[in-house]
Each structure stands twice: as C-alpha cells, then as structure tokens.
Amino acid sequence: MIKDCKAKRISMKKPNSRLDLRGAISPLSLLKATKALGDLGAGQRLEILSTDDRTQKELSEILNPEQFRTVEVQKRKTYCRIVLEKAPTRGQSSRQERERGQESPKRATSTQGKGETGQTGPTRHKGSS
C-alpha cells in the first residue's frame, strides 16, 4: 500500500515520456529513473509510475532541486504517479523571458578600479608622470 504519496497538481501539461516502474525494487527503479531524467531536454517532463512507496522520497533526496522539480504526485489505488520536470538551462530561461516580453535584468558593469578609458591599471592624468 502506498502511504507517502500525496496528491499534488501544479500543471496540466502532458509529460514528454513515461517510465513504468510498477513492480521494480527501489535501487533498480532509482537507477532507471535517473537515467530517464538525464535523457530529458530542458523543460521536458517525465511521468513515473511506481508501486514502491519509497520512490518519491528517494528521488527527492537524490535529485538536485535546481535541475528538477516535482510537478505532480498522485496516489492511485495500487501505485503512485510522479511527474518531474527538468529545469531550463540558464540561456534558455533568459531567451524564454525575452520572447514573452519580460526582459531579464541586465548585469551591471562595474568600472571600479578602471581608469577613464575603461582599462584596468593605474590612471594617468595629463601632467603627471
């Protein structure tokens, strides 16, 4: 019986791929899940079906939250459905924001320690040697 899976729904976007781990033991299911997640492209989703109630907890312990996020968890009668999404890469995230008309903040360029010409090194003024 699956106890730890709680219903959590964030989005209705369909997963790009499915991994059916029903009946697989925990170490094998984690190995297959991490392999499948590694094959995802940025922004893509993986649906995992598992009868092992430890799968969700163990995945959340081993996955980097900056690279993957849990989108949905559903408890069914005999298994748990987990949908994970791979985070967009840095460049892709900025590009997507620009496409939506939301420019990402530009980096401030520092001139501290630079001379009048913008080059580093000692600043020489006219008349000094």
N, C-alpha and C positions, 0 to 999 in steps of 0.2 A: 504494500500500500504506500502511496506517495504522500508524504506529510509536509515536506518543506516547500513545495511549490505553491505559490500564491498567485492568484490572478492579477496580472498587471498588464495593461494595454496602453501603449503610447501612440501607435500609429496603425493605420490600415494598409500601408504599403506592403505589397506581397514580397516574400523572400525570393532571392535570386536562385537559391539552391536549398535542398533538403538533405539532412543526414538522419537516417533512421537507425537509432542505437537501441531500440527496444530489444531486451534480452541480453545485451552486451554487458560484460562486467566493467567496473569503474576504470581500472587502468587502461584497458583497451578502448573504451569509449572516449576517454580524455585524449588519448593519442590520435584517434580518428578525428575528433572534433578540432584539435589544434591544427592538424594537417589541413582540414577543410577550411578553417578560418584563414590560414595562411594563403590559401589559393584565391580568396576573395579579393576583388578590386575595391578601391576606396568607395565608401558609400553603399556597398552591396550588403545584402543580408543573408544569413544562414539560419534555417529553421532546423532545430534539433529535437528529435523525438526520443525520449528515454524512459525506461521503466525503473531505472536506478535513481532513487530519491536523492542521492549524493551528487549527481551530475551538476545541477545548477550551482550548488555551493562550491564544489571543487573548481568549476570553470571560473567563477567569480574570484576565487583565490589565486588562480594561476594567470589569468588574463590581465594585461595592462589596461586600466580603465581609460587611458588616453588613446588607446588604439581600438578598443571595442567597447560597445555599450549594450546593455540588455534592453531590448525594445519591448519585448512581450514575454510573459510567462503565464501559461495556462495549465491548470490542473485538470486532467481528464480522469475518467474512471480508472483506467489501468496504466496510464502513462502521463508524462509531463511534456508539454510543448514549450520550447525555449527559442526565442528569436533574438539573434545577436546581429549587430551592425558594425561593420568596420568603419572607423573614422576616416574622413577625407584627409589627404595629405595637406601639408601647410600651404603649398602653392595652389592646390585645387580649391581649398577653402576660400582663399582670398579672391580667386577668379570667380567662384560662385557668388560671393558677396557683390562683386562689381557687376556681374550680369544681372543681379537683382536690383541694382541701383544703390547699393549700400557700400560705398567705398570703405575699405578698411583703413584705420588710421595710419597715416604715413609716419615713417620713422623720422624723428627729429635729428637733423645732422648737427653735430657738435663742432664748434670752431674753437673750443677751448684748447689752448696750447698751440694754436696755429697763428702764424703771422698774418699781415694784411693781405698777402697773396693767397692765403688758404693752405700754404705749405707748412709742414712741420719744421721745427728748428728755431734757432734764435732769430728774433725780429730785429732787423736793422733799419734804422730811420736815417733820412738824409742828414748828413753832417756828423754821424757817429762812425767810428772806425773800429 
